[in-house]
Amino acid sequence: MNNSILNKLKSLRNRYQEIECMLTQKDVIANREHFKVLSKEYLTLSKIMKIFMKWEKLKSDIKNIKILLNDIEMQEIAKEELYLLHKEKEILEKEINILLLPEDPNDQHSCFIEIRSATGGNESAIFAGELFRMYTRYAEIYSWKTEVMYTSDSEKGGFKEIILKITGKGACGRLKFESGGHRVQRVPETESQGRIHTSTCTVAVMPVIPEAKKEEINLSDLKIDTFRSSGAGGQHVNTTDSAIRITHLPTGQVVECQDERSQHKNKAKALSILSARIYANQLEKTHQESSSMRRILLGSGERSDRNRTYNFPQNRITDHRINLTIYKLDEVLQGKLDFLIEPIRQEYQADMLSSLSK
């Protein structure tokens, strides 16, 4: 463990001991809100302090056992014991490093996934539908709930655009790395000469902001239009002005919702998506100020980004951000997305640890 991390741990221990003392004081106990904040910080610090104390004890044990290396009779036993203690010390150091990483407050939130067809016409829209099913199956693996917020169907199948809401603890933290461009290479069914075509879709992942933290949108900044819903939906949907289009004038963001029969429900959906988009734009500005590695890994949902290539003829999928290639495209499309998400998360953590050590 390097000195900078060790100094941070010692500083945290001082703070831990300080809070421990404060929590016994009458004036702190009397102030419920202050007591609650301190208790939460104490609980967070206690997790890392517990492991740090184990690490310090191991370090002391290693120092004591090293003395036995000078004893010929005890030398072999000491070597074996040192090997085991060093292994345990490495494991504790990894745990400490992860606990030291700054926590993204949005990681535990639910999220919206906005999938849009880009270049490639009908083939791009079909692939957007496949990405939608991939994320839905991934949500099923984690027992997260899914809800379609908006769809714009394509004539030949798939979607020109679809917005999916995934509700579940940790959904945003696992899926935030999906933002960016997704490229597909395969032979379309309409291709008579067997040529491989390249199409692209864009994905934007936006955290769902809890009501308590949501910034109120000024109604004077909104232009709200109602219109008649199109497509399937029954007699009521197609004959009433239940569809909603909301334009946020300061940013130019436009959101439509027409999937519900109630204008009120469509408006509520549209406002929740709009809030998420505005917040996501603010986050992107923050990412631009952070390290380039973190910005690349997180993506932005821009069409110029290129996260992955899905090559169907070779059953190959490549994540260009970390130069990872696996031949499990069929399994990934069935929802086994952790083949790709876990290596990216590890790379992200390594990058953050690197900056933490400086």
N, C-alpha and C positions, 0 to 999 in steps of 0.2 A: 504494500500500500504506500503510495507516494505521500510526501510531506504535506502537499496542499490539501488532499482529502483528509489526512490525519488531523490537520489543523481545523478543518471544518467540523470534524466529528467532536473534537475537544470543545469547540465553540458551542456546538449544539448541546453538549453535556452541561456546560455552564448554564445555558438557557433552560434546560430540563430541570436542573437543580433549583434555579431561580423560580420557575413556575411552581414546582413542588412546594416551595416555601410560601409562595403567594396564595396558593389554594387553601392554606390553613388560616389565613388572616380573616378576621371578622368582617372588615369593610369590603373585602373581595367577595366573600360568601353572600353578603347582603345584596350586592349588585348582581342580580341574576344573569343579565345579559353578558356582563364582563366575565363572570364565573363560567358561563357556558363556552365562551370563546377560548378562555384559558384551558378549560378541561379538554376541549377538542384538540388544541395544540399539544397539550401534555400527552394525550393518547397517541397522537401521531409520532411524537418524539420517543415515547416509551418503546415503540416497536423497534426503532433503530438503535436505541440505547441498550436494549436487551441483547441484541446481536453484537454490538460493539463491546459490551462487557465480556461476552463469551470469547470474542476475538482477543481481547487483552489477556484473558486468562490463558488462552492457548499460546499466545506469544511468550508468556512467562513460563509455561510448561516446557515449551521448546527450548528456551534458554537453560532451564534446569537440567533437561535430559541431555543436552549437548555436553554437559560436564562429564556425563557417564561414558562418553566416547573415549575418554582417556583411560578408562578401566577396561583392561583386556577381557576380563571375564564377562563384563556387561555390554561390551561393544556391539555385538550382533543384535541383542535385544533392543539396545538404544537406537540402532539404525532403523530397525523395523518400526519402533514406536514413533520415531521422528518422521518417517515416511507417511504414516497414518495421520499424524498431527498436521503436517504440511498440507495434506489433501483436504482435511477438515477446514483448515485456515483459508484455503483457496475458495472453498464453497461459501464460507461466511463473508469473504471479501466481495464475492459476486452479489450476494444478497444485500450487502451494505451499499454497493454501487447503485443497484437498482432502486433502493429506498431513497438514495440521495438525489435521484433525478427529479427535477421539478415536475409536478403533476399538472397535466393539462386539464383545466376545470371542465372542459367539454367532453372529455373521454368517457365519462359515465352516462352521458346523455343519449337519448334516442336521436335518430337522424332522418333527414330526407335524402333520397338518392334521385338525382335528376339525370335521366339518360336521353341523349339527343342523337338522332342520326345526322351524320355530317356528309363526307364525300362518299359517293357510291350509289346514290339513289335508292332503288328498291332493296338492293342487297344490304345497304347500310341499315335500313329500317328493319329488315329481317334480323340482322345481327343485334340491333337494339332490343328486340324481343327476346333474343337468347340471353343477353346480359341481364335483362329483367328477371327471367326465370332462374338464372344462376344466383342472383342476389336473394331471390325469394327462397330458394332451396338452402342457401347458406343460413338465412334467418331461421329456417325450420330446425337446423342442426343445433342452434343455440336457444331454441324455444322462444324466439322473439316474435312479436305480432307484426303482421304486415298489412298495410292499407294503401290502395291505389288512390292517389290524390287528384291526378289529372292524366288524361291520355289524349293523344292525337294520333289516330290510327293511320296506317299506310294502306293503300289500295291493294297491294300485293302481299300483305301480311306484315306483322311486326308493327313498329311504332315510329312515327316521325319524332315524337317526344312522349316520355312517360315519367311521372313523378311518383315515387314510392316512399311511403313513410314506414320506417322500421322502428318499432317501439320495444325497448328492452335495455336493461342496464349494460353499459359497455359497448353498445352498438356503434356509436360514433368513434370510439377509440380504436376499434378493430377495422372499421370501414373507411376511415378518413384517408387512407393511403390510396383509395380507388380513384380519387379525383384526377382527371386528366384525359388524355387521348387513348383510345383503345382501337387497335388496327387489326382487321381480319383479312387473312389471305386464304382463298379457296376457289373452287370452280363452281360458279352459280348454276342452278338447275336450268337456267335459260341459255347457258353457254353451250353451243353445239360443237365447238372445236376443242373443248377441253382445256381452254386457257384459264390460268389462275388470275382472278381479279383481286384487287386490293380495295377495301372499303374501310371507313373509319366511323367511330361513334365517340361522343364525348360524355364523360361522367362527371357530375359535380356532387360532392357529399357535403351536406350542411347540417350542423347540429340543430336539434329542436330545442329552443330556448324555454326553460320552465317559466310559468306565468310570473313567479315571484321575481325573476331576473329580467324579464322581457321589458325592453324600453318601449314606452308608449309612442305609437306612430301618430303624428299630428294629422288629423282628418283633413285639414286644409291643404295638406301635401298630396292628397289622394284624388284621383279622378276615377269615379266608379261608373261603369256602364253595365247595363243589363241587356241580354239578348236571348233569342230563342235557341235552346239546345239543339244540337244536330246529332245524328247517328241514332243507334239503338237506345232504348230506354223506356219505351212504352208511350201510350197516348198522352199522358200528363206532361212528360218531359218535353215532347216535341211540339206541344201546343201552348206552352206558357213561357214567359220571359224569366226562366229560373237561372239561366247561366249568368255568371259574373265575370267581368273583366276589370281588374284594378291596376291603375297606373300610378306608380310613385313618382311624382313630378321632379323632385330633387335629383333622383338617380336614373330616372328613365326606365326603371324595372317594371315589367308588365307581367301580371299573373292572371291566368284564366282558370275557372273551375265550372264544370257543367255536369259532373257525374252524379250529383245529388238531385233529387226531385225538388228539394226546398231551396229557394233563393238564399234564405238565412244560412243554411248549412254550407252552401257553396261559397258564400261570403266569408264565413269563419275559416274554411279551408284555405281560401285564397290569401287571407290575412296572415295565417300561420306560415304559409310558404313565403310570403313577402317578407315577414319578419326575419325568417331564416336566411333569405338571400341578402338582406341588408347587413345582417350580422356577419355572414360569410365574407362579404366584401371588406368589412372592417378587419376581420381576421387575416385576410390576404395581405392587407397593408402591413400588418404586424409581421407576417411571414417574410415579407420583402426586406424587413429590417433585421431578421435573424440570419443565421448562417446559410450559405448557399446550399449545403448538403441537405439541411432540414427542409428548405424550400422545395428542392427537387423531389425529395421523398414524399412530401405532403401533396405536391401537385397543386394546381389551381383551378382545374376544370376548363382551362383555356383550350381552344382547338389546336393551338400550336404545340401543346404538350404531347408527348408520346410516352405513355406508360408501358404499354404492352403490345406485343404482336401475337395473334392467335393464328397459327398455321395449321389448317385442317388436314391437308394431304400428309403431313408428317406427324400429326397428333402432338405438335410442339407448341409450347407457349413460352415466350421470352419476356422477362421484365427488364427493360432497358436501363432502369435507374440503378440497379445493382448487378447488372450483367448476369442474371440468373436465367437458365434455360432448363425446362423439364419437359418430359414427353408423357404428360398426363392430361392433355387438353380435355379429353372426354370426361375424366373424373372431375376436373375443375368446373366444367360446365354443369356438372351434376350437384354443385354446391361445395365441393371440397376445396374451398378457396384458401384454406390455411396453408396449403402447399406453397402459396405465394405470399400470403400476409405475414406469416411468422418470420421468414428471412428478412422481410422489409422492416418489421418491428425491431428485430435484433440489430439491424444496421442502423436504424434510427437511434436506438438506445446507445450503441457504440459511439455514434457521432456526438450525442449529448454528453456522454461520459468523457469524451475527449476534450470537449470545451469546459467541462466541470473540473478537469485536472489541471487546466492552464492557470 
